[in-house]
Amino acid sequence: MLRRLGYTVEIEAGRDVYDLDPVRPASAHDRLRMLEALGAACDPGG
């Protein structure tokens, strides 16, 4: 699901700290876009 949202997922042995990109949305417009992407990523048919 993280990959479908545009996140890069790299597993490194022995590590439990993650640097996530893209960053949190700064504006209401960016938040709406993020929520739409989340809904699409959670859709099992999409």
mmCIF entry with sequence, helices, sheets and N, C-alpha, C, O atoms, coordinates in Angstrom:
data_MODEL
# 
_entry.id   MODEL 
# 
_entity.id                         1 
_entity.type                       polymer 
_entity.pdbx_number_of_molecules   1 
# 
_entity_poly.entity_id                      1 
_entity_poly.type                           'polypeptide(L)' 
_entity_poly.nstd_linkage                   no 
_entity_poly.nstd_monomer                   no 
_entity_poly.pdbx_seq_one_letter_code       MLRRLGYTVEIEAGRDVYDLDPVRPASAHDRLRMLEALGAACDPGG 
_entity_poly.pdbx_seq_one_letter_code_can   MLRRLGYTVEIEAGRDVYDLDPVRPASAHDRLRMLEALGAACDPGG 
_entity_poly.pdbx_strand_id                 A 
# 
loop_
_entity_poly_seq.entity_id 
_entity_poly_seq.num 
_entity_poly_seq.mon_id 
_entity_poly_seq.hetero 
1 1  MET n 
1 2  LEU n 
1 3  ARG n 
1 4  ARG n 
1 5  LEU n 
1 6  GLY n 
1 7  TYR n 
1 8  THR n 
1 9  VAL n 
1 10 GLU n 
1 11 ILE n 
1 12 GLU n 
1 13 ALA n 
1 14 GLY n 
1 15 ARG n 
1 16 ASP n 
1 17 VAL n 
1 18 TYR n 
1 19 ASP n 
1 20 LEU n 
1 21 ASP n 
1 22 PRO n 
1 23 VAL n 
1 24 ARG n 
1 25 PRO n 
1 26 ALA n 
1 27 SER n 
1 28 ALA n 
1 29 HIS n 
1 30 ASP n 
1 31 ARG n 
1 32 LEU n 
1 33 ARG n 
1 34 MET n 
1 35 LEU n 
1 36 GLU n 
1 37 ALA n 
1 38 LEU n 
1 39 GLY n 
1 40 ALA n 
1 41 ALA n 
1 42 CYS n 
1 43 ASP n 
1 44 PRO n 
1 45 GLY n 
1 46 GLY n 
# 
_struct_asym.id          A 
_struct_asym.entity_id   1 
# 
_struct_conf.conf_type_id            HELX_P 
_struct_conf.id                      HELX_P1 
_struct_conf.pdbx_PDB_helix_id       AA1 
_struct_conf.beg_label_comp_id       ALA 
_struct_conf.beg_label_asym_id       A 
_struct_conf.beg_label_seq_id        28 
_struct_conf.pdbx_beg_PDB_ins_code   ? 
_struct_conf.end_label_comp_id       CYS 
_struct_conf.end_label_asym_id       A 
_struct_conf.end_label_seq_id        42 
_struct_conf.pdbx_end_PDB_ins_code   ? 
_struct_conf.beg_auth_comp_id        ALA 
_struct_conf.beg_auth_asym_id        A 
_struct_conf.beg_auth_seq_id         28 
_struct_conf.end_auth_comp_id        CYS 
_struct_conf.end_auth_asym_id        A 
_struct_conf.end_auth_seq_id         42 
_struct_conf.pdbx_PDB_helix_class    1 
_struct_conf.details                 ? 
_struct_conf.pdbx_PDB_helix_length   15 
# 
_struct_conf_type.id          HELX_P 
_struct_conf_type.criteria    ? 
_struct_conf_type.reference   ? 
# 
loop_
_atom_site.group_PDB 
_atom_site.id 
_atom_site.type_symbol 
_atom_site.label_atom_id 
_atom_site.label_alt_id 
_atom_site.label_comp_id 
_atom_site.label_asym_id 
_atom_site.label_entity_id 
_atom_site.label_seq_id 
_atom_site.pdbx_PDB_ins_code 
_atom_site.Cartn_x 
_atom_site.Cartn_y 
_atom_site.Cartn_z 
_atom_site.occupancy 
_atom_site.B_iso_or_equiv 
_atom_site.pdbx_formal_charge 
_atom_site.auth_seq_id 
_atom_site.auth_comp_id 
_atom_site.auth_asym_id 
_atom_site.auth_atom_id 
_atom_site.pdbx_PDB_model_num 
ATOM 1   N N  . MET A 1 1  ? 0.827   -1.184 0.000  1.00 0.00 ? 1  MET A N  1 
ATOM 2   C CA . MET A 1 1  ? 0.000   0.000  0.000  1.00 0.00 ? 1  MET A CA 1 
ATOM 3   C C  . MET A 1 1  ? 0.872   1.249  0.000  1.00 0.00 ? 1  MET A C  1 
ATOM 4   O O  . MET A 1 1  ? 0.535   2.229  -0.665 1.00 0.00 ? 1  MET A O  1 
ATOM 5   N N  . LEU A 1 2  ? 1.982   1.239  0.728  1.00 0.00 ? 2  LEU A N  1 
ATOM 6   C CA . LEU A 1 2  ? 2.852   2.412  0.746  1.00 0.00 ? 2  LEU A CA 1 
ATOM 7   C C  . LEU A 1 2  ? 3.388   2.720  -0.646 1.00 0.00 ? 2  LEU A C  1 
ATOM 8   O O  . LEU A 1 2  ? 3.473   3.886  -1.032 1.00 0.00 ? 2  LEU A O  1 
ATOM 9   N N  . ARG A 1 3  ? 3.745   1.702  -1.393 1.00 0.00 ? 3  ARG A N  1 
ATOM 10  C CA . ARG A 1 3  ? 4.238   1.919  -2.761 1.00 0.00 ? 3  ARG A CA 1 
ATOM 11  C C  . ARG A 1 3  ? 3.154   2.508  -3.641 1.00 0.00 ? 3  ARG A C  1 
ATOM 12  O O  . ARG A 1 3  ? 3.437   3.373  -4.470 1.00 0.00 ? 3  ARG A O  1 
ATOM 13  N N  . ARG A 1 4  ? 1.914   2.057  -3.478 1.00 0.00 ? 4  ARG A N  1 
ATOM 14  C CA . ARG A 1 4  ? 0.810   2.588  -4.273 1.00 0.00 ? 4  ARG A CA 1 
ATOM 15  C C  . ARG A 1 4  ? 0.547   4.049  -3.937 1.00 0.00 ? 4  ARG A C  1 
ATOM 16  O O  . ARG A 1 4  ? -0.001  4.785  -4.758 1.00 0.00 ? 4  ARG A O  1 
ATOM 17  N N  . LEU A 1 5  ? 0.934   4.478  -2.732 1.00 0.00 ? 5  LEU A N  1 
ATOM 18  C CA . LEU A 1 5  ? 0.774   5.876  -2.334 1.00 0.00 ? 5  LEU A CA 1 
ATOM 19  C C  . LEU A 1 5  ? 1.950   6.740  -2.779 1.00 0.00 ? 5  LEU A C  1 
ATOM 20  O O  . LEU A 1 5  ? 1.943   7.954  -2.575 1.00 0.00 ? 5  LEU A O  1 
ATOM 21  N N  . GLY A 1 6  ? 2.947   6.127  -3.378 1.00 0.00 ? 6  GLY A N  1 
ATOM 22  C CA . GLY A 1 6  ? 4.084   6.890  -3.872 1.00 0.00 ? 6  GLY A CA 1 
ATOM 23  C C  . GLY A 1 6  ? 5.289   6.892  -2.963 1.00 0.00 ? 6  GLY A C  1 
ATOM 24  O O  . GLY A 1 6  ? 6.253   7.618  -3.211 1.00 0.00 ? 6  GLY A O  1 
ATOM 25  N N  . TYR A 1 7  ? 5.251   6.082  -1.899 1.00 0.00 ? 7  TYR A N  1 
ATOM 26  C CA . TYR A 1 7  ? 6.382   5.997  -0.988 1.00 0.00 ? 7  TYR A CA 1 
ATOM 27  C C  . TYR A 1 7  ? 7.410   5.002  -1.514 1.00 0.00 ? 7  TYR A C  1 
ATOM 28  O O  . TYR A 1 7  ? 7.049   4.006  -2.142 1.00 0.00 ? 7  TYR A O  1 
ATOM 29  N N  . THR A 1 8  ? 8.671   5.266  -1.262 1.00 0.00 ? 8  THR A N  1 
ATOM 30  C CA . THR A 1 8  ? 9.726   4.320  -1.559 1.00 0.00 ? 8  THR A CA 1 
ATOM 31  C C  . THR A 1 8  ? 9.904   3.436  -0.334 1.00 0.00 ? 8  THR A C  1 
ATOM 32  O O  . THR A 1 8  ? 10.069  3.934  0.779  1.00 0.00 ? 8  THR A O  1 
ATOM 33  N N  . VAL A 1 9  ? 9.871   2.123  -0.539 1.00 0.00 ? 9  VAL A N  1 
ATOM 34  C CA . VAL A 1 9  ? 10.007  1.183  0.568  1.00 0.00 ? 9  VAL A CA 1 
ATOM 35  C C  . VAL A 1 9  ? 11.305  0.417  0.388  1.00 0.00 ? 9  VAL A C  1 
ATOM 36  O O  . VAL A 1 9  ? 11.459  -0.343 -0.568 1.00 0.00 ? 9  VAL A O  1 
ATOM 37  N N  . GLU A 1 10 ? 12.234  0.618  1.306  1.00 0.00 ? 10 GLU A N  1 
ATOM 38  C CA . GLU A 1 10 ? 13.504  -0.084 1.289  1.00 0.00 ? 10 GLU A CA 1 
ATOM 39  C C  . GLU A 1 10 ? 13.746  -0.675 2.664  1.00 0.00 ? 10 GLU A C  1 
ATOM 40  O O  . GLU A 1 10 ? 13.821  0.059  3.649  1.00 0.00 ? 10 GLU A O  1 
ATOM 41  N N  . ILE A 1 11 ? 13.868  -1.985 2.745  1.00 0.00 ? 11 ILE A N  1 
ATOM 42  C CA . ILE A 1 11 ? 14.084  -2.661 4.015  1.00 0.00 ? 11 ILE A CA 1 
ATOM 43  C C  . ILE A 1 11 ? 15.582  -2.855 4.207  1.00 0.00 ? 11 ILE A C  1 
ATOM 44  O O  . ILE A 1 11 ? 16.269  -3.400 3.343  1.00 0.00 ? 11 ILE A O  1 
ATOM 45  N N  . GLU A 1 12 ? 16.076  -2.398 5.358  1.00 0.00 ? 12 GLU A N  1 
ATOM 46  C CA . GLU A 1 12 ? 17.486  -2.557 5.693  1.00 0.00 ? 12 GLU A CA 1 
ATOM 47  C C  . GLU A 1 12 ? 17.575  -3.375 6.975  1.00 0.00 ? 12 GLU A C  1 
ATOM 48  O O  . GLU A 1 12 ? 17.005  -2.999 7.999  1.00 0.00 ? 12 GLU A O  1 
ATOM 49  N N  . ALA A 1 13 ? 18.282  -4.478 6.917  1.00 0.00 ? 13 ALA A N  1 
ATOM 50  C CA . ALA A 1 13 ? 18.399  -5.379 8.065  1.00 0.00 ? 13 ALA A CA 1 
ATOM 51  C C  . ALA A 1 13 ? 18.951  -4.645 9.283  1.00 0.00 ? 13 ALA A C  1 
ATOM 52  O O  . ALA A 1 13 ? 19.904  -3.873 9.180  1.00 0.00 ? 13 ALA A O  1 
ATOM 53  N N  . GLY A 1 14 ? 18.336  -4.897 10.437 1.00 0.00 ? 14 GLY A N  1 
ATOM 54  C CA . GLY A 1 14 ? 18.814  -4.315 11.688 1.00 0.00 ? 14 GLY A CA 1 
ATOM 55  C C  . GLY A 1 14 ? 18.381  -2.884 11.924 1.00 0.00 ? 14 GLY A C  1 
ATOM 56  O O  . GLY A 1 14 ? 18.816  -2.266 12.895 1.00 0.00 ? 14 GLY A O  1 
ATOM 57  N N  . ARG A 1 15 ? 17.546  -2.345 11.072 1.00 0.00 ? 15 ARG A N  1 
ATOM 58  C CA . ARG A 1 15 ? 17.122  -0.941 11.221 1.00 0.00 ? 15 ARG A CA 1 
ATOM 59  C C  . ARG A 1 15 ? 15.623  -0.872 11.478 1.00 0.00 ? 15 ARG A C  1 
ATOM 60  O O  . ARG A 1 15 ? 14.853  -1.676 10.952 1.00 0.00 ? 15 ARG A O  1 
ATOM 61  N N  . ASP A 1 16 ? 15.220  0.099  12.293 1.00 0.00 ? 16 ASP A N  1 
ATOM 62  C CA . ASP A 1 16 ? 13.803  0.304  12.546 1.00 0.00 ? 16 ASP A CA 1 
ATOM 63  C C  . ASP A 1 16 ? 13.418  1.778  12.465 1.00 0.00 ? 16 ASP A C  1 
ATOM 64  O O  . ASP A 1 16 ? 12.353  2.159  12.950 1.00 0.00 ? 16 ASP A O  1 
ATOM 65  N N  . VAL A 1 17 ? 14.257  2.607  11.866 1.00 0.00 ? 17 VAL A N  1 
ATOM 66  C CA . VAL A 1 17 ? 13.967  4.029  11.681 1.00 0.00 ? 17 VAL A CA 1 
ATOM 67  C C  . VAL A 1 17 ? 13.767  4.263  10.196 1.00 0.00 ? 17 VAL A C  1 
ATOM 68  O O  . VAL A 1 17 ? 14.548  3.793  9.369  1.00 0.00 ? 17 VAL A O  1 
ATOM 69  N N  . TYR A 1 18 ? 12.727  4.984  9.874  1.00 0.00 ? 18 TYR A N  1 
ATOM 70  C CA . TYR A 1 18 ? 12.372  5.177  8.478  1.00 0.00 ? 18 TYR A CA 1 
ATOM 71  C C  . TYR A 1 18 ? 12.323  6.661  8.137  1.00 0.00 ? 18 TYR A C  1 
ATOM 72  O O  . TYR A 1 18 ? 11.896  7.483  8.947  1.00 0.00 ? 18 TYR A O  1 
ATOM 73  N N  . ASP A 1 19 ? 12.755  6.983  6.957  1.00 0.00 ? 19 ASP A N  1 
ATOM 74  C CA . ASP A 1 19 ? 12.659  8.336  6.411  1.00 0.00 ? 19 ASP A CA 1 
ATOM 75  C C  . ASP A 1 19 ? 11.647  8.261  5.280  1.00 0.00 ? 19 ASP A C  1 
ATOM 76  O O  . ASP A 1 19 ? 11.901  7.618  4.262  1.00 0.00 ? 19 ASP A O  1 
ATOM 77  N N  . LEU A 1 20 ? 10.512  8.905  5.447  1.00 0.00 ? 20 LEU A N  1 
ATOM 78  C CA . LEU A 1 20 ? 9.449   8.799  4.463  1.00 0.00 ? 20 LEU A CA 1 
ATOM 79  C C  . LEU A 1 20 ? 9.443   9.999  3.540  1.00 0.00 ? 20 LEU A C  1 
ATOM 80  O O  . LEU A 1 20 ? 9.604   11.142 3.966  1.00 0.00 ? 20 LEU A O  1 
ATOM 81  N N  . ASP A 1 21 ? 9.254   9.707  2.264  1.00 0.00 ? 21 ASP A N  1 
ATOM 82  C CA . ASP A 1 21 ? 9.120   10.742 1.255  1.00 0.00 ? 21 ASP A CA 1 
ATOM 83  C C  . ASP A 1 21 ? 8.001   10.293 0.346  1.00 0.00 ? 21 ASP A C  1 
ATOM 84  O O  . ASP A 1 21 ? 8.106   9.166  -0.137 1.00 0.00 ? 21 ASP A O  1 
ATOM 85  N N  . PRO A 1 22 ? 6.986   10.995 0.060  1.00 0.00 ? 22 PRO A N  1 
ATOM 86  C CA . PRO A 1 22 ? 6.797   12.425 0.231  1.00 0.00 ? 22 PRO A CA 1 
ATOM 87  C C  . PRO A 1 22 ? 6.477   12.823 1.671  1.00 0.00 ? 22 PRO A C  1 
ATOM 88  O O  . PRO A 1 22 ? 6.108   11.979 2.488  1.00 0.00 ? 22 PRO A O  1 
ATOM 89  N N  . VAL A 1 23 ? 6.618   14.084 1.968  1.00 0.00 ? 23 VAL A N  1 
ATOM 90  C CA . VAL A 1 23 ? 6.384   14.618 3.308  1.00 0.00 ? 23 VAL A CA 1 
ATOM 91  C C  . VAL A 1 23 ? 4.898   14.883 3.518  1.00 0.00 ? 23 VAL A C  1 
ATOM 92  O O  . VAL A 1 23 ? 4.105   14.800 2.580  1.00 0.00 ? 23 VAL A O  1 
ATOM 93  N N  . ARG A 1 24 ? 4.528   15.201 4.752  1.00 0.00 ? 24 ARG A N  1 
ATOM 94  C CA . ARG A 1 24 ? 3.130   15.508 5.072  1.00 0.00 ? 24 ARG A CA 1 
ATOM 95  C C  . ARG A 1 24 ? 2.630   16.680 4.236  1.00 0.00 ? 24 ARG A C  1 
ATOM 96  O O  . ARG A 1 24 ? 3.397   17.593 3.931  1.00 0.00 ? 24 ARG A O  1 
ATOM 97  N N  . PRO A 1 25 ? 1.359   16.664 3.864  1.00 0.00 ? 25 PRO A N  1 
ATOM 98  C CA . PRO A 1 25 ? 0.803   17.764 3.085  1.00 0.00 ? 25 PRO A CA 1 
ATOM 99  C C  . PRO A 1 25 ? 0.789   19.060 3.887  1.00 0.00 ? 25 PRO A C  1 
ATOM 100 O O  . PRO A 1 25 ? 0.491   19.061 5.082  1.00 0.00 ? 25 PRO A O  1 
ATOM 101 N N  . ALA A 1 26 ? 1.113   20.156 3.220  1.00 0.00 ? 26 ALA A N  1 
ATOM 102 C CA . ALA A 1 26 ? 1.200   21.454 3.895  1.00 0.00 ? 26 ALA A CA 1 
ATOM 103 C C  . ALA A 1 26 ? -0.098  22.242 3.795  1.00 0.00 ? 26 ALA A C  1 
ATOM 104 O O  . ALA A 1 26 ? -0.397  23.035 4.688  1.00 0.00 ? 26 ALA A O  1 
ATOM 105 N N  . SER A 1 27 ? -0.871  22.050 2.744  1.00 0.00 ? 27 SER A N  1 
ATOM 106 C CA . SER A 1 27 ? -2.092  22.841 2.554  1.00 0.00 ? 27 SER A CA 1 
ATOM 107 C C  . SER A 1 27 ? -3.315  21.925 2.563  1.00 0.00 ? 27 SER A C  1 
ATOM 108 O O  . SER A 1 27 ? -3.195  20.702 2.486  1.00 0.00 ? 27 SER A O  1 
ATOM 109 N N  . ALA A 1 28 ? -4.487  22.540 2.657  1.00 0.00 ? 28 ALA A N  1 
ATOM 110 C CA . ALA A 1 28 ? -5.732  21.777 2.613  1.00 0.00 ? 28 ALA A CA 1 
ATOM 111 C C  . ALA A 1 28 ? -5.878  21.082 1.262  1.00 0.00 ? 28 ALA A C  1 
ATOM 112 O O  . ALA A 1 28 ? -6.386  19.963 1.191  1.00 0.00 ? 28 ALA A O  1 
ATOM 113 N N  . HIS A 1 29 ? -5.440  21.732 0.205  1.00 0.00 ? 29 HIS A N  1 
ATOM 114 C CA . HIS A 1 29 ? -5.507  21.147 -1.129 1.00 0.00 ? 29 HIS A CA 1 
ATOM 115 C C  . HIS A 1 29 ? -4.618  19.903 -1.205 1.00 0.00 ? 29 HIS A C  1 
ATOM 116 O O  . HIS A 1 29 ? -5.017  18.889 -1.778 1.00 0.00 ? 29 HIS A O  1 
ATOM 117 N N  . ASP A 1 30 ? -3.418  19.979 -0.632 1.00 0.00 ? 30 ASP A N  1 
ATOM 118 C CA . ASP A 1 30 ? -2.516  18.827 -0.601 1.00 0.00 ? 30 ASP A CA 1 
ATOM 119 C C  . ASP A 1 30 ? -3.090  17.698 0.247  1.00 0.00 ? 30 ASP A C  1 
ATOM 120 O O  . ASP A 1 30 ? -2.932  16.526 -0.095 1.00 0.00 ? 30 ASP A O  1 
ATOM 121 N N  . ARG A 1 31 ? -3.758  18.041 1.354  1.00 0.00 ? 31 ARG A N  1 
ATOM 122 C CA . ARG A 1 31 ? -4.376  17.017 2.204  1.00 0.00 ? 31 ARG A CA 1 
ATOM 123 C C  . ARG A 1 31 ? -5.484  16.287 1.452  1.00 0.00 ? 31 ARG A C  1 
ATOM 124 O O  . ARG A 1 31 ? -5.608  15.067 1.553  1.00 0.00 ? 31 ARG A O  1 
ATOM 125 N N  . LEU A 1 32 ? -6.288  17.035 0.697  1.00 0.00 ? 32 LEU A N  1 
ATOM 126 C CA . LEU A 1 32 ? -7.356  16.417 -0.072 1.00 0.00 ? 32 LEU A CA 1 
ATOM 127 C C  . LEU A 1 32 ? -6.772  15.467 -1.118 1.00 0.00 ? 32 LEU A C  1 
ATOM 128 O O  . LEU A 1 32 ? -7.279  14.361 -1.303 1.00 0.00 ? 32 LEU A O  1 
ATOM 129 N N  . ARG A 1 33 ? -5.717  15.892 -1.795 1.00 0.00 ? 33 ARG A N  1 
ATOM 130 C CA . ARG A 1 33 ? -5.057  15.042 -2.783 1.00 0.00 ? 33 ARG A CA 1 
ATOM 131 C C  . ARG A 1 33 ? -4.514  13.777 -2.120 1.00 0.00 ? 33 ARG A C  1 
ATOM 132 O O  . ARG A 1 33 ? -4.610  12.690 -2.689 1.00 0.00 ? 33 ARG A O  1 
ATOM 133 N N  . MET A 1 34 ? -3.939  13.914 -0.911 1.00 0.00 ? 34 MET A N  1 
ATOM 134 C CA . MET A 1 34 ? -3.411  12.762 -0.188 1.00 0.00 ? 34 MET A CA 1 
ATOM 135 C C  . MET A 1 34 ? -4.538  11.792 0.176  1.00 0.00 ? 34 MET A C  1 
ATOM 136 O O  . MET A 1 34 ? -4.380  10.578 0.043  1.00 0.00 ? 34 MET A O  1 
ATOM 137 N N  . LEU A 1 35 ? -5.678  12.325 0.636  1.00 0.00 ? 35 LEU A N  1 
ATOM 138 C CA . LEU A 1 35 ? -6.794  11.462 1.010  1.00 0.00 ? 35 LEU A CA 1 
ATOM 139 C C  . LEU A 1 35 ? -7.364  10.733 -0.206 1.00 0.00 ? 35 LEU A C  1 
ATOM 140 O O  . LEU A 1 35 ? -7.761  9.572  -0.099 1.00 0.00 ? 35 LEU A O  1 
ATOM 141 N N  . GLU A 1 36 ? -7.408  11.397 -1.354 1.00 0.00 ? 36 GLU A N  1 
ATOM 142 C CA . GLU A 1 36 ? -7.871  10.743 -2.572 1.00 0.00 ? 36 GLU A CA 1 
ATOM 143 C C  . GLU A 1 36 ? -6.913  9.611  -2.960 1.00 0.00 ? 36 GLU A C  1 
ATOM 144 O O  . GLU A 1 36 ? -7.355  8.537  -3.368 1.00 0.00 ? 36 GLU A O  1 
ATOM 145 N N  . ALA A 1 37 ? -5.613  9.850  -2.834 1.00 0.00 ? 37 ALA A N  1 
ATOM 146 C CA . ALA A 1 37 ? -4.630  8.820  -3.150 1.00 0.00 ? 37 ALA A CA 1 
ATOM 147 C C  . ALA A 1 37 ? -4.742  7.650  -2.168 1.00 0.00 ? 37 ALA A C  1 
ATOM 148 O O  . ALA A 1 37 ? -4.601  6.493  -2.565 1.00 0.00 ? 37 ALA A O  1 
ATOM 149 N N  . LEU A 1 38 ? -4.991  7.944  -0.903 1.00 0.00 ? 38 LEU A N  1 
ATOM 150 C CA . LEU A 1 38 ? -5.153  6.901  0.103  1.00 0.00 ? 38 LEU A CA 1 
ATOM 151 C C  . LEU A 1 38 ? -6.368  6.040  -0.213 1.00 0.00 ? 38 LEU A C  1 
ATOM 152 O O  . LEU A 1 38 ? -6.308  4.813  -0.129 1.00 0.00 ? 38 LEU A O  1 
ATOM 153 N N  . GLY A 1 39 ? -7.468  6.685  -0.575 1.00 0.00 ? 39 GLY A N  1 
ATOM 154 C CA . GLY A 1 39 ? -8.675  5.937  -0.941 1.00 0.00 ? 39 GLY A CA 1 
ATOM 155 C C  . GLY A 1 39 ? -8.448  5.048  -2.138 1.00 0.00 ? 39 GLY A C  1 
ATOM 156 O O  . GLY A 1 39 ? -8.915  3.909  -2.164 1.00 0.00 ? 39 GLY A O  1 
ATOM 157 N N  . ALA A 1 40 ? -7.727  5.556  -3.144 1.00 0.00 ? 40 ALA A N  1 
ATOM 158 C CA . ALA A 1 40 ? -7.428  4.760  -4.333 1.00 0.00 ? 40 ALA A CA 1 
ATOM 159 C C  . ALA A 1 40 ? -6.512  3.592  -3.994 1.00 0.00 ? 40 ALA A C  1 
ATOM 160 O O  . ALA A 1 40 ? -6.681  2.500  -4.535 1.00 0.00 ? 40 ALA A O  1 
ATOM 161 N N  . ALA A 1 41 ? -5.541  3.808  -3.104 1.00 0.00 ? 41 ALA A N  1 
ATOM 162 C CA . ALA A 1 41 ? -4.600  2.746  -2.731 1.00 0.00 ? 41 ALA A CA 1 
ATOM 163 C C  . ALA A 1 41 ? -5.299  1.650  -1.917 1.00 0.00 ? 41 ALA A C  1 
ATOM 164 O O  . ALA A 1 41 ? -4.902  0.486  -1.967 1.00 0.00 ? 41 ALA A O  1 
ATOM 165 N N  . CYS A 1 42 ? -6.326  2.022  -1.177 1.00 0.00 ? 42 CYS A N  1 
ATOM 166 C CA . CYS A 1 42 ? -7.039  1.044  -0.347 1.00 0.00 ? 42 CYS A CA 1 
ATOM 167 C C  . CYS A 1 42 ? -8.100  0.282  -1.136 1.00 0.00 ? 42 CYS A C  1 
ATOM 168 O O  . CYS A 1 42 ? -8.634  -0.714 -0.649 1.00 0.00 ? 42 CYS A O  1 
ATOM 169 N N  . ASP A 1 43 ? -8.411  0.740  -2.348 1.00 0.00 ? 43 ASP A N  1 
ATOM 170 C CA . ASP A 1 43 ? -9.422  0.091  -3.177 1.00 0.00 ? 43 ASP A CA 1 
ATOM 171 C C  . ASP A 1 43 ? -8.849  -1.214 -3.743 1.00 0.00 ? 43 ASP A C  1 
ATOM 172 O O  . ASP A 1 43 ? -7.903  -1.173 -4.530 1.00 0.00 ? 43 ASP A O  1 
ATOM 173 N N  . PRO A 1 44 ? -9.399  -2.365 -3.360 1.00 0.00 ? 44 PRO A N  1 
ATOM 174 C CA . PRO A 1 44 ? -8.848  -3.637 -3.814 1.00 0.00 ? 44 PRO A CA 1 
ATOM 175 C C  . PRO A 1 44 ? -8.966  -3.835 -5.338 1.00 0.00 ? 44 PRO A C  1 
ATOM 176 O O  . PRO A 1 44 ? -8.213  -4.621 -5.913 1.00 0.00 ? 44 PRO A O  1 
ATOM 177 N N  . GLY A 1 45 ? -9.880  -3.148 -5.980 1.00 0.00 ? 45 GLY A N  1 
ATOM 178 C CA . GLY A 1 45 ? -10.044 -3.299 -7.415 1.00 0.00 ? 45 GLY A CA 1 
ATOM 179 C C  . GLY A 1 45 ? -9.205  -2.324 -8.220 1.00 0.00 ? 45 GLY A C  1 
ATOM 180 O O  . GLY A 1 45 ? -9.145  -2.428 -9.446 1.00 0.00 ? 45 GLY A O  1 
ATOM 181 N N  . GLY A 1 46 ? -8.546  -1.363 -7.543 1.00 0.00 ? 46 GLY A N  1 
ATOM 182 C CA . GLY A 1 46 ? -7.861  -0.304 -8.264 1.00 0.00 ? 46 GLY A CA 1 
ATOM 183 C C  . GLY A 1 46 ? -6.414  -0.402 -8.271 1.00 0.00 ? 46 GLY A C  1 
ATOM 184 O O  . GLY A 1 46 ? -5.740  0.447  -8.855 1.00 0.00 ? 46 GLY A O  1 
# 
